[in-house]
Amino acid sequence: MSQPAPRQAALAHLAALAGRPGGRRITPLFDADPERARKFSASLDDLTLDFSKSAIDRDALDALFALADAVDLEGFRRRLFAGEMVNATEHRAAMHMALRSPREAGLKAALASGIDDASKLAVAERNRMRGFVTAIHEGSQRGASGERLTHVVNIGIGGSDLGPRVATEGLTIGRTDARMEARFLSNVDGHGFEAALAGLDPARTLFLVASKTFTTLETQTNAHAARAWLVAKLGESAVGRHFAALSTNLKAVGEFGIAPERTFGFRDWVGGRYSLWSAIGLPIALAIGSDGFRRMLAGAHAMDEHFRTAPLERNLPVRIGLLDVWYRNFHRFTSRSIAPYHSALKRVPAYLQQLEMESNGKQVDAGGQPLPFGTSPVLWGEPGTNGQHAYFQMLHQGTDATPLEFVAVRDASHDLEGHHNKLLANALAQAQALMQGKADAGGHKNFPGNRPSTFFVFEKLTPEALGAFLAMYEHRVFTSGALWGINSFDQWGVELGKVLAKDIEPRLTSGDATGLDASTAGLMARLRPL
């Protein structure tokens, strides 16, 4: 596929830099520049990024900025914030930033059907959510038996689960100030249903059904099971007091038994994996309070403004997004591991998997033409220090180098003596060991080193800091996607398996294998209930 001359020149220069003898060694970069740790770090409020242990030098970083200029990253960024139709295959803008912007921001989404005043709509729905949350917390809205609602179960999948789950857990685990206990039900597996509802008092339980279309198979299956569970305990009339919907399909919501005033929606310019800032974030607000949710939105908005206005050379999401392209296309790293050194952030790897792999797991460019290079890496990980006793062996001594991202929090929210210093010491030591290595002539205890890592540091795990981190990651994914020339906002790869599942489900009952391949037919025969 032909490329414009400036882009070709930038790519050729980057390839030459990556192929330099010794050009991939990290430790000598510190010897050559005593100021490297400072120069290859950046901060915004309570969040700091240190990528000085990355396999990149100033020449390569400058070449990546030249590539960004060649593909007009700044122009694409302007189009994004202007509400233009950057999601061409679905004829939509991508205006999730409006969900966390103040009314006066005046962000508008230009769509085929007209123009949405995105900021105004987002503020109006936030105010509705705040009123609902206040009524629940203050007890003016109670369950059918007159009991206060103390537990909330969010029923959703994909972005309707991962986003609110990572934020709710991140801001409640290990703390005593949660306003409600939040649980999450996503998998259609009935074992998960039983676990999510175990020990709950139906009189004190609120269910949120999170599905824009109110047709998602897994969500509908679990929602109807939860409805039946509640009706068996409290009767049909309790449904309206114990359910709320996060959806735009008012007709289907009403048929389920949920009133319009208990239904909260969002526009098509909000993609599922970007929706935790919308009504999908209602379980966050119920768990940490409306003020906490507002603070999280404020942190994300601060990152939006930084990404929108900061020069590329000082822009956190841009710098880390450029590094992603450098690693994927010029170092041929096919995966990246994420290790949050904080138990409350245990779901961060799963959340980021969807955000990046669903956004940038594409094989064609925005015009539908095949790409001649790789796009999204595989993201995976576990909390530290658990990962150290599992997969870190491969990171240190495996045949493939895999970049690792550490996420650490300076201030603990507990007072157990010694625990937090041990946790942080492990994170620092692992990053040091990956880079420096240790020689052993016998081979078995040889650590080759030169394994790249980056470090994210929160001063405290506050709503603002978490909001900024998640928004930074969104813009990071946008940056790498823009350099690859792909549409980061559609997800057609999710659809085919769902369509085929609708065909296979009745076959599990009937046993009809007509038209199936031999493998699927054989497996279906083994899996059919006796």
Backbone hydrogen bonds, N-H to C=O, Kabsch-Sander energy under -0.5 kcal/mol:
donor,donor_aa,acceptor,acceptor_aa,energy
8,Q,4,P,-2.5
9,A,5,A,-2.7
10,A,6,P,-2.3
11,L,7,R,-2.7
12,A,8,Q,-2.5
13,H,9,A,-2.2
14,L,10,A,-2.3
15,A,11,L,-2.4
16,A,12,A,-2.1
17,L,13,H,-2.2
18,A,14,L,-2.5
19,G,15,A,-1.4
20,R,17,L,-1.2
23,G,20,R,-2.3
25,R,22,G,-1.5
29,L,26,I,-1.6
30,F,26,I,-0.7
30,F,27,T,-1.3
31,D,27,T,-1.2
32,A,28,P,-2.2
33,D,29,L,-1.1
36,R,33,D,-2.1
39,K,35,E,-2.6
40,F,36,R,-2.7
41,S,38,R,-1.2
42,A,49,L,-2.4
44,L,47,L,-2.7
47,L,44,L,-2.1
48,T,457,V,-2.3
49,L,42,A,-3.3
50,D,455,F,-2.8
51,F,40,F,-2.5
51,F,49,L,-0.5
54,S,51,F,-1.4
56,I,54,S,-1.9
61,L,57,D,-2.3
62,D,58,R,-2.6
63,A,59,D,-2.0
64,L,60,A,-2.0
65,F,61,L,-2.0
66,A,62,D,-1.9
67,L,63,A,-1.8
68,A,64,L,-2.3
69,D,65,F,-2.1
70,A,66,A,-2.2
71,V,67,L,-1.8
72,D,69,D,-0.9
73,L,68,A,-2.6
76,F,72,D,-2.1
77,R,73,L,-2.5
78,R,74,E,-2.2
79,R,75,G,-2.1
80,L,76,F,-2.2
81,F,77,R,-2.1
82,A,78,R,-1.7
83,G,80,L,-1.3
84,E,79,R,-2.2
86,V,84,E,-2.3
87,N,92,R,-2.3
88,A,86,V,-1.1
90,E,87,N,-0.6
91,H,88,A,-0.8
92,R,87,N,-2.4
95,M,269,W,-1.8
98,A,95,M,-1.6
99,L,96,H,-1.2
100,R,97,M,-1.3
101,S,98,A,-1.0
105,A,102,P,-1.8
106,G,103,R,-1.4
109,A,116,D,-2.2
110,A,83,G,-2.4
110,A,108,K,-0.6
111,L,109,A,-0.7
111,L,114,G,-3.2
112,A,91,H,-0.6
114,G,111,L,-1.5
116,D,109,A,-2.3
118,A,107,L,-0.6
118,A,116,D,-1.7
119,S,107,L,-1.8
121,L,117,D,-2.4
122,A,118,A,-2.5
123,V,119,S,-2.5
124,A,120,K,-2.2
125,E,121,L,-2.1
126,R,122,A,-2.2
127,N,123,V,-2.2
128,R,124,A,-1.7
129,M,125,E,-2.4
130,R,126,R,-2.7
131,G,127,N,-2.1
132,F,128,R,-2.0
133,V,129,M,-2.9
134,T,130,R,-2.7
135,A,131,G,-2.1
136,I,132,F,-2.0
137,H,133,V,-2.8
138,E,134,T,-2.9
139,G,135,A,-0.8
140,S,135,A,-1.0
141,Q,135,A,-2.1
142,R,140,S,-0.6
143,G,147,E,-2.9
146,G,143,G,-1.9
150,T,148,R,-0.7
150,T,204,R,-1.7
151,H,204,R,-2.1
152,V,181,E,-2.6
153,V,206,L,-2.8
154,N,152,V,-0.6
154,N,183,R,-2.9
155,I,153,V,-0.6
155,I,208,L,-3.5
156,G,154,N,-0.7
156,G,185,L,-1.7
160,S,157,I,-1.6
161,D,158,G,-1.8
162,L,158,G,-3.1
163,G,159,G,-0.6
165,R,161,D,-2.2
166,V,162,L,-2.6
167,A,163,G,-1.9
168,T,164,P,-2.5
169,E,165,R,-2.8
170,G,166,V,-1.8
171,L,167,A,-1.5
172,T,168,T,-0.6
172,T,169,E,-0.9
173,I,169,E,-2.2
175,R,172,T,-2.3
179,R,287,A,-3.2
180,M,287,A,-0.7
181,E,150,T,-2.1
182,A,180,M,-0.6
183,R,152,V,-2.7
185,L,154,N,-3.0
192,G,189,D,-1.0
193,F,189,D,-1.2
194,E,190,G,-2.2
195,A,191,H,-1.9
196,A,192,G,-2.4
197,L,193,F,-1.7
198,A,194,E,-0.7
198,A,195,A,-0.5
200,L,197,L,-2.0
204,R,201,D,-2.1
205,T,202,P,-1.2
206,L,151,H,-2.8
207,F,242,H,-3.1
208,L,153,V,-2.6
209,V,207,F,-0.5
209,V,244,A,-2.4
210,A,155,I,-3.1
210,A,208,L,-0.8
211,S,209,V,-0.8
211,S,246,L,-1.8
220,Q,216,T,-3.1
221,T,217,L,-2.5
222,N,218,E,-2.2
223,A,219,T,-2.7
224,H,220,Q,-2.5
225,A,221,T,-1.6
226,A,222,N,-2.5
227,R,223,A,-2.3
228,A,224,H,-2.3
229,W,225,A,-2.1
230,L,226,A,-2.4
231,V,227,R,-2.8
232,A,228,A,-2.3
233,K,229,W,-0.9
233,K,230,L,-0.6
234,L,230,L,-3.4
235,G,230,L,-0.6
235,G,231,V,-1.8
238,A,235,G,-1.7
239,V,236,E,-1.5
241,R,238,A,-1.0
242,H,238,A,-1.3
242,H,239,V,-0.8
243,F,239,V,-1.0
244,A,207,F,-2.1
245,A,262,R,-2.3
246,L,209,V,-2.9
247,S,245,A,-0.6
247,S,264,F,-1.0
248,T,212,K,-2.6
249,N,212,K,-0.7
250,L,248,T,-1.4
253,V,249,N,-2.3
254,G,250,L,-2.6
255,E,251,K,-2.0
256,F,252,A,-1.4
257,G,253,V,-1.0
257,G,254,G,-0.5
258,I,253,V,-2.1
262,R,259,A,-1.6
263,T,260,P,-1.9
264,F,245,A,-2.7
270,V,267,R,-1.5
271,G,269,W,-0.6
274,Y,271,G,-1.8
275,S,272,G,-1.5
277,W,274,Y,-0.6
278,S,275,S,-2.0
280,I,275,S,-0.6
281,G,278,S,-2.2
282,L,279,A,-2.2
284,I,281,G,-0.9
285,A,281,G,-1.8
286,L,282,L,-2.6
287,A,283,P,-1.8
288,I,284,I,-3.0
289,G,285,A,-2.0
293,F,289,G,-2.1
294,R,290,S,-2.5
295,R,291,D,-2.2
296,M,292,G,-1.9
297,L,293,F,-2.3
298,A,294,R,-2.2
299,G,295,R,-2.1
300,A,296,M,-2.0
301,H,297,L,-2.7
302,A,298,A,-2.2
303,M,299,G,-1.6
304,D,300,A,-2.3
305,E,301,H,-2.5
306,H,302,A,-2.0
307,F,303,M,-3.0
308,R,304,D,-2.7
309,T,305,E,-2.2
310,A,306,H,-2.6
314,R,311,P,-1.8
315,N,312,L,-1.4
316,L,314,R,-0.6
319,R,315,N,-2.8
320,I,316,L,-2.1
321,G,317,P,-2.1
322,L,318,V,-2.6
323,L,319,R,-1.6
324,D,320,I,-1.6
325,V,321,G,-1.5
326,W,322,L,-2.3
327,Y,323,L,-2.6
328,R,324,D,-2.6
329,N,325,V,-2.6
330,F,325,V,-0.5
330,F,326,W,-1.5
331,H,326,W,-0.8
331,H,327,Y,-0.8
333,F,327,Y,-2.3
334,T,332,R,-0.6
336,R,378,V,-2.9
337,S,403,P,-2.6
338,I,380,W,-2.1
339,A,405,E,-3.3
341,Y,339,A,-0.6
341,Y,407,V,-3.6
342,H,340,P,-1.4
345,L,342,H,-1.7
346,K,343,S,-1.5
348,V,345,L,-1.8
351,Y,347,R,-2.4
352,L,348,V,-2.8
353,Q,349,P,-2.0
354,Q,350,A,-1.6
355,L,351,Y,-2.2
356,E,352,L,-2.6
357,M,353,Q,-2.4
358,E,353,Q,-0.6
358,E,354,Q,-1.8
359,S,354,Q,-0.6
359,S,355,L,-0.5
360,N,356,E,-3.1
361,G,357,M,-1.0
362,K,360,N,-2.1
365,D,369,Q,-2.9
366,A,485,G,-2.9
368,G,365,D,-2.3
371,L,363,Q,-2.4
376,S,360,N,-1.9
378,V,334,T,-2.5
380,W,336,R,-1.6
384,G,340,P,-1.3
387,G,383,P,-1.8
388,Q,385,T,-0.6
389,H,385,T,-0.8
389,H,386,N,-1.3
390,A,387,G,-1.9
392,F,387,G,-2.0
393,Q,390,A,-0.5
394,M,391,Y,-0.9
395,L,391,Y,-1.3
396,H,392,F,-2.4
397,Q,393,Q,-2.7
398,G,394,M,-2.3
404,L,452,P,-1.5
405,E,337,S,-2.5
406,F,404,L,-0.5
406,F,454,T,-2.7
407,V,339,A,-1.8
408,A,456,F,-2.8
409,V,341,Y,-0.5
410,R,458,F,-3.3
411,D,459,E,-2.0
412,A,410,R,-0.5
417,E,415,D,-0.5
419,H,416,L,-0.8
420,H,416,L,-0.6
422,K,418,G,-1.8
423,L,419,H,-2.1
424,L,420,H,-2.8
425,A,421,N,-2.6
426,N,422,K,-1.9
427,A,423,L,-1.8
428,L,424,L,-2.6
429,A,425,A,-2.5
430,Q,426,N,-2.5
431,A,427,A,-1.9
432,Q,428,L,-2.1
433,A,429,A,-2.9
434,L,430,Q,-2.5
435,M,431,A,-1.6
436,Q,432,Q,-3.0
437,G,433,A,-2.0
438,K,447,F,-2.0
443,G,440,D,-1.5
444,H,442,G,-0.5
446,N,443,G,-1.5
447,F,438,K,-3.6
450,N,435,M,-3.0
451,R,434,L,-2.6
453,S,53,K,-1.1
454,T,404,L,-2.0
455,F,50,D,-2.3
456,F,406,F,-3.0
457,V,48,T,-2.6
458,F,408,A,-2.8
459,E,46,D,-2.0
462,T,460,K,-1.8
466,L,462,T,-2.4
467,G,463,P,-2.5
468,A,464,E,-2.3
469,F,465,A,-2.3
470,L,466,L,-2.5
471,A,467,G,-2.2
472,M,468,A,-2.5
473,Y,469,F,-1.9
474,E,470,L,-1.8
475,H,471,A,-2.2
476,R,472,M,-2.2
477,V,473,Y,-2.4
478,F,474,E,-2.0
479,T,475,H,-2.3
480,S,476,R,-2.2
481,G,477,V,-2.4
482,A,478,F,-2.4
483,L,479,T,-2.0
484,W,480,S,-1.8
485,G,481,G,-0.9
486,I,481,G,-2.2
488,S,486,I,-0.9
490,D,487,N,-0.7
494,V,491,Q,-1.7
495,E,492,W,-1.8
496,L,492,W,-0.6
498,K,494,V,-0.6
499,V,495,E,-2.1
500,L,496,L,-2.4
501,A,497,G,-2.0
502,K,498,K,-1.2
503,D,499,V,-0.9
504,I,500,L,-2.1
505,E,501,A,-2.5
507,R,503,D,-0.6
508,L,504,I,-1.4
508,L,505,E,-0.8
509,T,505,E,-0.6
509,T,506,P,-0.8
510,S,506,P,-2.4
511,G,507,R,-3.2
513,A,511,G,-0.5
516,L,513,A,-2.1
521,A,517,D,-2.6
522,G,518,A,-2.4
523,L,519,S,-2.6
524,M,520,T,-2.5
525,A,521,A,-2.0
526,R,522,G,-1.6
527,L,523,L,-1.9
528,R,524,M,-1.6
